Amino acid sequence: MAQTVNVNFKLDADVKKSMEQACSDMGLSMSAAFTIFAKKVGRERRIPFEVSADPFYSAENIAELERRVANVKNGTSTLKEHDLIEVQD
């Protein structure tokens, strides 16, 4: 059997709790889940799932949101309530 080593890293407490629950539901420990992940990355030389940025957090969108908030604060824009539009399938 290969020698095992300890790997330490930090996770947000809520992320850890959520992962522990998901692993438990699958009958896995977090250690087993990370081992599966590490083996797959090592074998395939890639992250085994799509990693992408949420466009909501793009620099352009954040700048636009900040501009709109500034306009509301300085009185050049106002907020209005409106009915939601329901999308038909």
C-alpha positions as CSV (number, residue, x, y, z in Angstrom):
1,M,0.0,0.0,0.0
2,A,1.2,3.5,-0.8
3,Q,2.4,5.8,2.0
4,T,-0.3,8.3,3.0
5,V,0.3,11.9,3.8
6,N,-1.7,14.6,5.5
7,V,-3.0,17.5,3.5
8,N,-4.3,20.6,5.3
9,F,-6.4,23.4,3.8
10,K,-9.1,25.8,5.0
11,L,-12.8,25.7,4.0
12,D,-15.7,27.9,4.9
13,A,-17.5,26.3,7.8
14,D,-20.8,26.2,5.9
15,V,-19.1,24.6,2.9
16,K,-17.5,21.9,5.1
17,K,-20.8,21.2,6.8
18,S,-22.6,20.9,3.4
19,M,-19.9,18.6,2.0
20,E,-19.8,16.4,5.1
21,Q,-23.6,15.9,4.8
22,A,-23.4,15.2,1.1
23,C,-20.5,12.7,1.6
24,S,-22.4,11.1,4.5
25,D,-25.5,10.7,2.3
26,M,-23.3,8.9,-0.3
27,G,-21.6,6.7,2.4
28,L,-18.3,8.5,2.0
29,S,-15.9,10.3,4.3
30,M,-14.6,13.7,3.2
31,S,-11.2,12.1,3.0
32,A,-12.5,9.5,0.6
33,A,-14.2,12.1,-1.5
34,F,-11.0,14.2,-1.7
35,T,-9.0,11.1,-2.6
36,I,-11.4,10.3,-5.4
37,F,-11.1,13.9,-6.6
38,A,-7.3,13.9,-6.4
39,K,-7.0,10.5,-8.2
40,K,-9.3,11.7,-11.0
41,V,-7.3,15.0,-11.4
42,G,-4.0,13.1,-11.5
43,R,-5.3,10.6,-14.0
44,E,-7.1,13.0,-16.4
45,R,-4.8,16.0,-15.8
46,R,-7.9,18.3,-15.6
47,I,-10.6,19.4,-13.1
48,P,-13.2,16.7,-13.5
49,F,-16.1,19.2,-13.8
50,E,-16.8,22.5,-15.5
51,V,-15.4,25.5,-13.7
52,S,-16.8,28.8,-14.8
53,A,-17.3,32.3,-13.5
54,D,-20.8,33.6,-12.8
55,P,-21.2,36.5,-15.2
56,F,-23.1,38.4,-12.4
57,Y,-19.7,39.0,-10.7
58,S,-17.9,40.2,-13.8
59,A,-16.0,43.5,-13.5
60,E,-18.4,45.1,-16.0
61,N,-21.5,44.1,-14.2
62,I,-20.2,45.2,-10.8
63,A,-19.2,48.6,-12.3
64,E,-22.7,48.9,-13.7
65,L,-24.3,48.0,-10.4
66,E,-22.1,50.5,-8.5
67,R,-23.0,53.2,-11.1
68,R,-26.7,52.5,-10.5
69,V,-26.4,52.6,-6.8
70,A,-24.5,55.9,-7.0
71,N,-27.3,57.3,-9.2
72,V,-30.0,56.3,-6.7
73,K,-27.9,57.8,-3.8
74,N,-27.4,61.1,-5.6
75,G,-31.0,61.3,-6.8
76,T,-30.5,61.0,-10.6
77,S,-32.3,57.7,-10.6
78,T,-35.2,56.3,-8.6
79,L,-36.3,52.8,-7.8
80,K,-39.7,51.7,-9.0
81,E,-41.8,48.7,-8.1
82,H,-43.1,46.6,-11.0
83,D,-44.9,43.4,-11.7
84,L,-42.8,40.4,-12.5
85,I,-43.2,39.0,-16.0
86,E,-44.0,35.4,-16.1
87,V,-42.3,33.3,-18.8
88,Q,-44.5,30.9,-20.7
89,D,-43.0,27.5,-21.5
